[in-house]
Amino acid sequence: FSAKGLRVFRIGSTQTTQASEWFDQDDHELVFLLEGEAVLEFHFGGVDNTKQLDMVRGTYVYIPKHQKHRIVRTSSSDENPCVWLAMHHDGSVGQVERLGVE
């Protein structure tokens, strides 16, 4: 789904992000883990200033734009696939309360 300022999509993932790479997106993102398990890591600047977030089915996190993050681990078996619902917005769709990692 896509509309002005908002994109919604389903993601099936089995990969992790390289330890030296970080996502740094231009949009805010609200991510729900629909199936499986995952570990996300957030970087808050400086050396060793990171925090990991363990996610299981039914958990979610709001990631503000330009918040550096990466995928440390995902479940990948046929019995426990990692499936996400991601909503990206550019800020023009109204306020969203920040959830998850502080």
C-alpha positions in Angstrom: 0.0 0.0 0.0 1.3 3.5 -0.8 -0.3 6.9 -0.4 1.1 10.4 -0.2 3.6 10.3 2.7 2.9 6.7 3.7 4.1 3.3 2.5 3.0 0.0 4.0 4.5 -3.3 3.1 5.1 -6.9 4.3 8.7 -8.1 4.6 9.9 -11.7 4.9 13.5 -11.7 6.1 16.1 -14.3 6.7 19.2 -12.0 6.6 21.0 -9.9 9.0 22.8 -6.6 8.5 26.6 -6.6 8.3 28.1 -5.5 11.6 29.7 -2.4 9.9 26.4 -1.4 8.2 23.5 0.6 9.6 20.1 1.6 8.1 19.7 5.4 8.1 16.4 6.1 6.5 14.8 9.3 5.5 11.4 8.2 6.7 10.0 7.3 10.1 9.2 3.6 10.4 6.7 1.7 12.6 7.5 -2.0 12.4 5.4 -4.9 13.7 6.8 -8.4 13.9 4.0 -10.6 12.7 5.8 -14.0 12.9 9.1 -15.3 14.2 11.8 -13.6 16.3 14.4 -10.9 15.7 17.0 -8.8 17.4 17.4 -5.2 16.3 20.3 -3.0 17.3 20.1 0.8 17.5 23.1 3.2 17.4 22.9 6.4 19.4 26.3 8.0 18.3 29.7 7.7 19.8 31.7 4.5 20.4 29.8 1.5 21.8 26.6 3.5 22.3 24.1 0.9 21.1 21.1 -0.9 22.5 19.6 -4.2 21.3 15.9 -4.9 21.2 14.6 -8.5 21.3 11.4 -8.9 19.3 8.9 -11.8 19.3 5.7 -12.2 17.4 3.3 -9.3 18.2 5.9 -6.8 19.3 6.5 -3.5 17.5 8.9 -0.6 17.5 8.7 3.0 16.2 12.0 4.1 14.6 12.4 7.8 14.0 13.9 8.9 10.7 17.7 8.8 10.7 17.8 6.6 13.8 20.6 4.2 12.9 19.6 0.6 13.3 20.4 -2.9 12.0 19.1 -6.4 12.1 21.3 -8.6 14.3 19.4 -11.8 14.1 16.1 -13.2 12.6 14.5 -16.6 12.8 14.6 -18.2 9.5 13.2 -21.7 9.7 10.1 -22.8 7.8 8.4 -23.4 11.2 9.3 -20.0 12.5 9.8 -17.5 9.6 10.4 -13.8 10.3 7.6 -11.7 8.8 7.3 -8.0 9.4 4.7 -5.3 8.6 6.4 -2.0 8.0 4.9 1.4 7.7 7.1 4.2 6.5 5.9 7.8 6.7 7.6 11.1 5.9 6.0 13.0 8.8 3.2 14.5 6.8 0.6 12.0 8.0 0.4 13.3 11.5 2.0 12.6 14.8 2.9 9.1 16.0 3.8 8.4 19.6 7.4 7.1 19.8 7.4 3.5 21.0 10.0 0.9 21.8 13.7 2.0 22.2 14.4 5.2 24.1 
